[in-house]
């Protein structure tokens, strides 16, 4: 099955630089066909493409967004049938609606052995505001429909300008990953991962926490079950022996014992049944107030922030220590993130009650922080991490 990736963005946004990087790093070992629109940038020279084993097919039917399904569908069909590539990169015209290109692919993908894999928009960080003003709906559409947004020129822009642009993009698209780290600093695989990813750090962390909670309950339920089973078994053994002795002495007495044991079993059953329903959250699991463990009626929320702010390892260590020791931030269950370090390295951190880890790691597409807990104080957390 051929993957189809759309790289959108206005003329001069930096699509060529991105495509070159993906071809040389992200798509290593894959056969890739690049479909360029004749109105797009012709910055990718044929020599480079030939060396990389890339076939290029210029579409002479005009803008994809204008011709839509007609010629475009035929061209796509021909490319798949001729080359059977692992991946097709589509670089549409600079001024057009990304939603139209997506629809054009979706309309024909059922007829060919290909599927839409990702749709990314490249934006010059220094031009967000002016593009929104001048191109209006065309700019907004490219952002709204993007699965990921890659900001170019972030290595040359001031932090305030980057923050302003990210805020503007977030107004148009709440969820898509926004790559603010200069792509020169990121491996092609990391860029591709962000382009294809749909999960935020909060979603990943909440899924992790839910899994840990499930594992804890499962183990605890298993212990409870083992204990009750053993107890029942002992009762049964004892009663069986007792029955045997009583049977030798008196039949009526045996009957009384049977009645008594039946009542006892009933009490045991009632007791165990009540214990099973102790949980007030309706999940059927046992909740015990172990030290550092949450109560059943705690409602967990997550607070997450993207940030281009830089930190030192000491700063992050102190922040996590504060979260561990100061209950005024809420009942914190987990804190995790990756942020740019002041010395150019990236800092990764992870905290659970009672312990935390701070280490250096590979550059991420942007700084990300996530805190999960009950009754968390979002304003105080923003102040602690010094993010808006």
C-alpha positions as CSV (number, residue, x, y, z in Angstrom):
1,X,0.0,0.0,0.0
2,X,1.4,3.3,-1.1
3,X,1.4,6.1,1.5
4,X,0.4,9.6,0.3
5,X,1.8,12.6,2.2
6,X,0.8,16.2,1.4
7,X,3.3,19.0,2.1
8,X,1.4,22.3,1.9
9,X,2.5,25.9,2.4
10,X,2.9,29.2,0.6
11,X,5.7,30.0,-1.8
12,X,9.0,30.6,0.1
13,X,7.7,28.9,3.3
14,X,10.5,26.3,3.3
15,X,8.8,23.3,1.7
16,X,11.8,22.5,-0.4
17,X,14.2,22.3,2.6
18,X,11.7,20.1,4.4
19,X,11.2,17.7,1.4
20,X,15.0,17.4,0.9
21,X,15.5,16.5,4.5
22,X,12.7,13.9,4.5
23,X,14.0,12.4,1.3
24,X,17.5,12.0,2.6
25,X,16.7,11.1,6.2
26,X,13.0,10.3,6.9
27,X,12.3,8.1,3.9
28,X,15.6,6.2,3.7
29,X,15.3,2.9,1.8
30,X,11.8,3.8,0.4
31,X,10.9,4.4,-3.2
32,X,9.4,7.8,-3.3
33,X,7.6,9.6,-6.1
34,X,7.3,13.4,-5.7
35,X,4.4,15.1,-7.5
36,X,5.0,18.8,-7.9
37,X,2.6,21.3,-9.1
38,X,4.0,23.5,-11.9
39,X,3.0,26.6,-9.8
40,X,4.9,25.3,-6.8
41,X,8.6,25.9,-6.0
42,X,11.0,24.5,-8.6
43,X,13.7,24.7,-6.0
44,X,14.3,20.9,-5.9
45,X,16.8,20.4,-8.7
46,X,16.6,17.4,-10.9
47,X,20.2,16.4,-10.2
48,X,19.5,15.9,-6.5
49,X,16.3,14.0,-7.2
50,X,18.0,11.7,-9.6
51,X,20.8,10.8,-7.2
52,X,18.2,10.1,-4.5
53,X,16.4,7.7,-6.9
54,X,13.4,9.9,-7.0
55,X,11.0,10.1,-10.0
56,X,9.5,13.5,-10.5
57,X,6.2,14.0,-12.4
58,X,5.2,17.6,-13.1
59,X,1.5,18.0,-13.3
60,X,0.7,20.1,-16.4
61,X,-3.0,20.2,-15.8
62,X,-2.7,23.3,-13.5
63,X,-3.3,23.6,-9.8
64,X,-4.5,20.5,-8.0
65,X,-6.9,22.6,-6.1
66,X,-8.6,23.9,-9.3
67,X,-8.6,20.7,-11.4
68,X,-9.6,18.7,-8.4
69,X,-10.6,15.0,-9.1
70,X,-10.4,14.9,-12.9
71,X,-6.8,15.0,-14.1
72,X,-5.4,14.7,-10.7
73,X,-7.1,11.3,-10.1
74,X,-5.8,10.0,-13.4
75,X,-2.3,11.2,-12.7
76,X,-2.3,9.6,-9.3
77,X,-3.6,6.4,-10.7
78,X,-0.8,6.4,-13.4
79,X,1.9,7.1,-10.8
80,X,0.8,4.2,-8.6
81,X,0.4,1.7,-11.5
82,X,3.7,2.7,-13.1
83,X,6.1,2.9,-10.1
84,X,4.3,1.1,-7.2
85,X,6.1,3.4,-4.8
86,X,6.3,3.1,-1.0
87,X,5.3,6.8,-0.8
88,X,4.0,9.6,-2.9
89,X,4.8,13.2,-1.8
90,X,2.4,15.8,-3.1
91,X,3.5,19.4,-3.1
92,X,0.5,21.4,-4.1
93,X,0.3,25.0,-5.3
94,X,1.3,27.6,-2.8
95,X,-2.1,29.4,-2.8
96,X,-4.9,26.9,-2.5
97,X,-7.0,25.1,0.1
98,X,-5.4,22.1,1.8
99,X,-8.9,20.7,2.3
100,X,-9.4,20.6,-1.5
101,X,-6.2,18.6,-1.9
102,X,-7.1,16.2,0.9
103,X,-10.5,15.7,-0.7
104,X,-9.0,15.1,-4.1
105,X,-6.8,12.3,-2.6
106,X,-9.7,10.8,-0.6
107,X,-11.9,10.7,-3.7
108,X,-9.5,8.5,-5.6
109,X,-7.8,6.5,-2.9
110,X,-10.5,3.8,-3.0
111,X,-9.7,3.1,-6.6
112,X,-5.9,2.8,-6.2
113,X,-3.6,0.9,-3.9
114,X,-2.8,3.9,-1.9
115,X,-3.9,5.7,1.3
116,X,-3.6,9.3,2.6
117,X,-1.0,9.1,5.3
118,X,-0.3,12.7,6.5
119,X,-1.0,16.3,5.6
120,X,1.5,18.9,6.8
121,X,1.7,22.7,6.4
122,X,5.0,24.6,6.4
123,X,4.7,28.2,7.6
124,X,7.3,30.9,7.8
125,X,7.2,32.0,11.5
126,X,8.0,35.6,10.6
127,X,5.0,35.9,8.2
128,X,2.1,34.2,10.1
129,X,0.4,37.5,11.0
130,X,0.8,39.1,7.5
131,X,-0.3,35.9,5.7
132,X,-3.4,35.7,7.8
133,X,-4.2,39.3,6.9
134,X,-3.4,39.0,3.2
135,X,-4.5,35.5,2.4
136,X,-7.4,35.2,4.8
137,X,-9.3,32.0,4.2
138,X,-6.5,30.4,2.1
139,X,-4.1,30.7,5.0
140,X,-6.6,29.7,7.7
141,X,-7.6,26.6,5.7
142,X,-4.0,25.4,5.3
143,X,-3.7,25.6,9.1
144,X,-7.1,24.3,10.1
145,X,-6.7,21.1,8.1
146,X,-3.1,20.4,8.9
147,X,-2.2,17.2,10.7
148,X,1.0,18.9,11.7
149,X,2.4,22.5,11.3
150,X,6.1,23.0,10.7
151,X,7.4,26.5,11.5
152,X,10.4,27.6,9.4
153,X,12.9,30.3,10.2
154,X,12.6,29.7,14.0
155,X,16.4,29.8,14.3
156,X,16.3,33.4,13.1
157,X,13.2,34.7,14.8
158,X,12.9,36.3,18.2
159,X,11.2,34.2,20.9
160,X,8.4,36.7,21.2
161,X,7.7,36.4,17.5
162,X,7.6,32.6,17.7
163,X,5.2,32.7,20.7
164,X,2.9,35.2,18.9
165,X,2.8,32.9,15.8
166,X,2.2,29.8,17.8
167,X,-0.7,31.5,19.6
168,X,-2.2,32.6,16.3
169,X,-1.9,29.0,14.9
170,X,-3.5,27.5,18.0
171,X,-6.5,29.8,17.4
172,X,-7.0,28.0,14.1
173,X,-5.9,24.5,15.1
174,X,-6.0,23.3,18.7
175,X,-4.4,19.8,18.4
176,X,-1.9,19.5,15.5
177,X,1.7,19.2,16.6
178,X,3.5,22.5,15.9
179,X,7.2,22.0,15.2
180,X,9.1,25.0,16.6
181,X,12.5,23.5,16.8
182,X,14.6,24.4,13.7
183,X,14.3,21.3,11.4
184,X,18.1,21.3,10.9
185,X,18.3,20.3,14.6
186,X,15.8,17.4,14.2
187,X,16.4,14.0,12.6
188,X,14.1,13.3,9.6
189,X,12.6,10.4,11.6
190,X,11.5,12.8,14.4
191,X,9.9,15.2,11.9
192,X,8.1,12.3,10.2
193,X,6.9,11.0,13.6
194,X,5.4,14.5,14.4
195,X,3.8,14.6,11.0
196,X,2.1,11.2,11.4
197,X,1.3,11.5,15.1
198,X,-2.1,12.4,16.4
199,X,-1.6,11.9,20.1
200,X,-0.7,14.7,22.4
201,X,1.6,14.3,25.4
202,X,-1.5,14.5,27.7
203,X,-3.2,11.7,25.8
204,X,-0.1,9.5,25.9
205,X,0.4,10.2,29.7
206,X,-3.3,9.7,30.5
207,X,-3.2,6.3,28.7
208,X,0.0,5.4,30.6
209,X,-1.6,6.3,33.9
210,X,-4.8,4.4,33.1
211,X,-2.7,1.4,32.2
212,X,-0.8,1.6,35.5
213,X,-4.1,1.9,37.5
214,X,-5.6,-1.0,35.7
215,X,-2.4,-3.1,36.4
216,X,-2.6,-2.1,40.1
217,X,-6.3,-3.1,40.4
218,X,-5.8,-6.3,38.5
219,X,-2.9,-7.4,40.8
220,X,-4.9,-6.4,43.9
221,X,-8.1,-8.2,42.6
222,X,-6.0,-11.3,42.0
223,X,-4.6,-11.2,45.6
224,X,-8.2,-10.8,46.9
225,X,-9.4,-13.7,44.8
226,X,-6.5,-15.9,45.9
227,X,-7.1,-15.1,49.6
228,X,-10.9,-15.7,49.3
229,X,-10.4,-18.9,47.4
230,X,-8.0,-20.3,50.0
231,X,-10.3,-19.3,52.8
232,X,-13.2,-21.1,51.0
233,X,-11.1,-24.1,50.5
234,X,-10.1,-24.3,54.2
235,X,-13.7,-24.0,55.2
236,X,-14.7,-26.7,52.8
237,X,-11.9,-29.1,54.0
238,X,-12.8,-28.4,57.7
239,X,-16.5,-28.9,57.0
240,X,-15.9,-32.1,55.1
241,X,-13.9,-33.6,58.0
242,X,-16.4,-32.4,60.5
243,X,-19.3,-33.9,58.5
244,X,-17.5,-37.2,58.4
245,X,-17.0,-37.3,62.2
246,X,-20.6,-36.2,62.8
247,X,-22.0,-38.7,60.4
248,X,-20.5,-41.5,62.4
249,X,-22.2,-40.2,65.6
250,X,-25.6,-38.8,64.6
251,X,-27.6,-38.0,61.5
252,X,-29.7,-35.2,63.1
253,X,-26.6,-33.5,64.4
254,X,-25.2,-33.6,60.8
255,X,-28.3,-31.8,59.6
256,X,-27.8,-29.0,62.1
257,X,-24.2,-28.7,61.1
258,X,-25.3,-28.4,57.4
259,X,-27.7,-25.7,58.3
260,X,-25.1,-23.8,60.3
261,X,-22.5,-24.1,57.6
262,X,-25.0,-23.0,55.0
263,X,-25.6,-19.8,57.0
264,X,-21.9,-19.3,57.5
265,X,-21.3,-19.6,53.7
266,X,-24.1,-17.1,53.2
267,X,-22.5,-14.7,55.6
268,X,-19.1,-15.1,53.9
269,X,-20.7,-14.5,50.5
270,X,-22.5,-11.4,51.8
271,X,-19.3,-10.1,53.3
272,X,-17.3,-10.7,50.1
273,X,-20.0,-9.3,47.9
274,X,-20.1,-6.1,50.0
275,X,-16.3,-5.8,49.8
276,X,-16.5,-6.1,46.0
277,X,-18.8,-3.1,45.9
278,X,-16.8,-0.9,48.2
279,X,-15.7,1.1,45.2
280,X,-17.8,4.2,44.7
281,X,-16.7,4.9,41.1
282,X,-18.7,2.1,39.5
283,X,-15.7,0.3,38.0
284,X,-16.0,-2.9,40.1
285,X,-12.4,-2.7,41.4
286,X,-11.2,-2.5,44.9
287,X,-9.8,0.8,45.9
288,X,-7.5,0.9,49.0
289,X,-6.0,4.1,50.4
290,X,-2.4,2.9,50.2
291,X,0.2,5.6,51.0
292,X,0.8,7.7,47.9
293,X,-2.2,6.1,46.1
294,X,-5.3,8.0,45.2
295,X,-8.8,7.8,46.6
296,X,-11.5,6.3,44.5
297,X,-13.4,9.5,44.2
298,X,-10.5,11.6,43.0
299,X,-11.1,13.0,39.6
300,X,-8.0,13.3,37.5
301,X,-7.3,16.2,35.1
302,X,-4.4,17.1,33.0
303,X,-2.6,20.3,32.4
304,X,-0.4,20.6,29.4
305,X,1.7,23.3,27.9
306,X,3.9,23.7,24.8
307,X,6.8,26.1,25.3
308,X,9.9,27.3,23.5
309,X,11.3,28.5,26.9
310,X,14.7,27.2,27.9
311,X,15.5,25.7,31.3
312,X,18.5,24.4,33.2
313,X,18.5,20.9,34.8
314,X,18.7,22.6,38.2
315,X,15.6,24.6,37.5
316,X,13.6,21.5,36.4
317,X,14.9,19.6,39.4
318,X,13.7,22.3,41.8
319,X,10.3,22.5,40.1
320,X,9.8,18.8,40.5
321,X,10.9,18.9,44.1
322,X,8.4,21.7,44.7
323,X,5.6,19.6,43.1
324,X,6.5,16.6,45.4
325,X,6.7,18.6,48.6
326,X,4.1,21.4,48.2
327,X,0.5,20.2,48.2
328,X,-0.9,23.6,47.2
329,X,-0.4,22.6,43.5
330,X,-2.9,19.8,43.9
331,X,-2.6,16.0,44.3
332,X,0.0,15.4,41.6
333,X,0.2,11.9,40.2
334,X,2.5,12.4,37.3
335,X,4.6,15.1,35.6
336,X,6.4,14.5,32.4
337,X,8.0,16.6,29.7
338,X,10.8,17.6,27.4
339,X,12.1,21.1,27.2
340,X,15.0,23.0,25.6
341,X,18.0,23.3,27.8
342,X,19.8,26.7,28.3
343,X,23.0,25.1,27.0
344,X,21.5,23.8,23.8
345,X,20.8,20.3,25.1
346,X,17.3,19.1,25.7
347,X,16.0,18.2,29.1
348,X,13.6,15.2,29.7
349,X,11.9,14.8,33.1
350,X,9.5,12.4,34.7
351,X,8.0,12.5,38.2
352,X,5.8,10.2,40.2
353,X,5.0,10.8,43.9
354,X,8.2,10.4,45.9
355,X,10.7,10.3,43.0
356,X,11.7,12.1,39.9
357,X,14.2,11.8,37.1
358,X,15.9,14.6,35.0
359,X,18.1,13.7,32.1
360,X,19.2,15.0,28.7
361,X,17.9,13.7,25.5
362,X,17.4,14.3,21.8
363,X,15.8,17.4,20.5
364,X,12.0,17.3,20.4
365,X,9.8,19.1,17.9
366,X,8.8,21.6,20.5
367,X,9.0,21.9,24.3
368,X,6.2,20.0,26.0
369,X,5.1,19.8,29.6
370,X,2.3,17.7,31.1
371,X,1.0,17.3,34.7
372,X,-1.7,14.9,35.8
373,X,-3.4,15.0,39.2
374,X,-6.5,15.7,41.2
375,X,-7.7,19.3,41.9
376,X,-4.6,20.7,40.2
377,X,-4.1,24.4,40.3
378,X,-3.4,25.4,36.7
379,X,-2.4,29.0,37.4
380,X,0.1,28.0,40.0
381,X,1.6,25.4,37.7
382,X,1.9,27.9,34.9
383,X,3.7,30.2,37.3
384,X,6.0,27.4,38.6
385,X,7.1,26.4,35.1
386,X,7.1,30.1,34.0
387,X,4.9,29.6,31.0
388,X,1.9,31.6,29.9
